[in-house]
């Protein structure tokens, strides 16, 4: 037996929080009866409908994908460009990306059909650490690096404290490689942070998501997460909420 909102989230209908709202709004039925109370548990034989449509229960699946540059972090694209789900054509589950990586950014992105898990990973207070490596135009002085670490003011507010380290510099080309560790997940955040200190990003890659890395993967490769890895990710995210 599982909580109704969790089953709805696992079916990929909505996040757990949104599922709770659907229940409270009277838009969910169990065996033909409207259920408005949270905490109701259902079994595998119970018939659940959301807005009159039966949900299709799927076993939750979790993947890590090494997203190449030039791929959209979405399930489809109206311009016909390649999307992350194209790499999972053999997977019957209706999976989708957790968060986004820019079109021109490569690296780790998680894929799932578990709405509750996705919501946990993206919760503002539970954001796990993400490590980016950026090739930037210009060689940042120490005070600029400290600005990144203390937080820089963007149009949508000041960023949270981060960790930054210059890995290498090319004085001839006037470029540098910088590692940046953040916990937030705003739109194009890393690029905007570097732009804010006057060193625009030339190339960007997300190399780590929590303890997950790209070892053994090449662009376009994916692998399923183990049950232990999923448990560790949940634990880390929930610790910070």
N, C-alpha and C positions, 0 to 999 in steps of 0.2 A: 504493500500500500504506500502511495506517495501523495503528498499534498497536491491539490488540484492545480494551484498556480505553477508549481514546479513542472507538472506534466505538460501544461500549456507552453511553458517556456522551452521545454525540451523538444516540443513539436515544431519549434521555430516560428510560432505564431507571434510572439512578443517577448520582451524581457519579463523577468519575474515581477518586477514592479508594475509594469503595464498590465500584466495578466491579473494582478490583484485588482487593478482599477476596472478591468473588464468584468470581473466577478462581482464587485461591489455595485457596478452599474446594471446588473441583472442581464448581462449579455452572454452568460454561460449557462448551459444546461447539462445536467448529468442524468442519464437515463430518462430524458424527457422532462425533468423537473428543474426549474430555475434555482440556481444556488447563488446566494449573495454573501454567505458567511465565509470568511477566510479561515484556513486551517482544515477544511474538509478534505478527507483522504479518499482516494479512488484506487481501484484495482485495475488489472489489465483487461477485465471483461466489461468494465463500465463504458457506456457510450457517452462521449463528451462532444458537445457542439459549442462553437463560438460564433455568435451572430447567425445561428441557424445552420452553420456548416460543420459537418463532422471533422474532427481533427485526425490527422494521420500520424500515429505515433511512430517515431523513429528512435532507434537506439542512438544515444548521443555519441558523436565521434569528434575527435580533436586531432588537428594536424598542424605541423609547422611547414611553411612554404618559404623557400628562398625566392622572393619576388625579384624578377629581373627589372632593369630599367625599361621604360616604355610599355608598362603594363598597368592597367587601371585596377585599383583596389575596390572592385565592385562585382556584383553578380552578372551585370550586363552593361553595355555601353551603346547609346543611341547613335554613335558615330562609327560603330563597327570595329572599334579597337580591341585588342586582346585584353581580357580580364582575368583576374586570379582564379576564378572558377574553371577557366578553360583547362587548367592543369589537373582537374579532378573529374574529367569526363567519365571515368570508369566507376566513380563513387555514386551509388544510388541516392544517398542522403542529400537533402537540400542544404548544403553548407554555404556559409558566407564569411567574409573576413571580419575579424575583431579589430575595429579601428581602421585606419587607413595609412598607407604610405603614398607619398606623391608619385605621380606618373614618372618623374625623372629620378626617383629614389629607389635604390635596391635594398635587399636585406630581408630580415625576418618579419613575417606576418603570420598570425595565428588564424586558423580556419576552424569553424565548428558549425553544428546545427543546434547547439545548446544555448538558448537565449539567456538563461540564468547565468551560466558561466561567462558569456560574453559581457553581460551587464556588470558582473563582479570585476572582470578585468578592466573595464573602462570607467568604473566609478571614480569620480574626482578625488575622493578621499582614500581610494584603495589602489591608485595607479602604481604599478610595479616599475622598477627601474628599467630604463631602456638606454642602451649604449649606442651612440652614433659615432661614426668616423667621417669627418668632412674634409674635403680639399677646398681650401678657401683662397680667394684672391687677396693678397696682402699678407704681411707678417705682423700678427697682433702683438702689441706691447703687453707687458705683465699687467698693467692697470686695466687693459681691455679684457683680459682673461678674468680678472677679479670681478669685473662688471657682470660677466656671464655667470660667475659663481654666486654673486649676491642677488642676481635677478635684474633683468633689464625691462624697461617700460615699453610695452607694445601697445598697439591701438586697442587691444582688448584687455589691457591691464598688465601689471607687473608679473613677470615670471617667477616661479618659486626658485629657491636656491638650487644650484646645479653644481656639478663637478666638471672641471675642464682641464685638459692637459695638452700642451703642444707636443706632438710626437716627432715632427721633423719640419725643417724649413728648407726652401730652395731660394736662396737669395738672388740667384741669377734670373729665375723666372718670376720672382716676387710672389711666391705662393707658400702655403703651409698646410700641414696635415694636423688636425686637431680632433681629439676625442672629447665627446660631450656626453655626460650622463644626466638624464632628467627623469622625473617621475610624472610629469604632466603629459597631456596628449592633445594639445590644441592644433588647429589646422595650420600646416606648414610652419610649425613652431620653431624647429631648429634653424631652418633657412631664415626666418624672420629675426631670430636672435642674433645670428651672425651679421645680417644686414644692419641691425641696430647698432653694432659696434664698428660698422664701416668695412667689413670684410665679407663680401657676398660669397655664397657657396658655389663652387664650380662642379662639385661631385659629392654625392651623399649616400651613405650606406648605413643601415641599422644592423649592427653586428651582434647585438645581444638583447634578449628580452627576458628579464629576470635572470635565471640561471641557464636559459636556453641559448645555444650559439649555433653557428653555421657549419660546425665541423662535419666533414664528410658529405656536404651538400654543395652542388654547383647551381648557378642560376636556373630556375625552373624546376629544381628538385623539391620533393616534399616527402615527409615521413609522418607516420601516425605517432602521436604522443602516447607514452605508456600511462597506465592508470596511476602510477606513482608520481609521474611528472604533473599530471592534472591535479592531483591532490596537493602537491607542493605549491603549485600556482595559486590554488584556492586559498591555501593557508597563508601564503605571503600577502595576498591582496586583502584578506579579511583582517589580518593583524593590524593594518594601517587604517582601518575604517572605524 
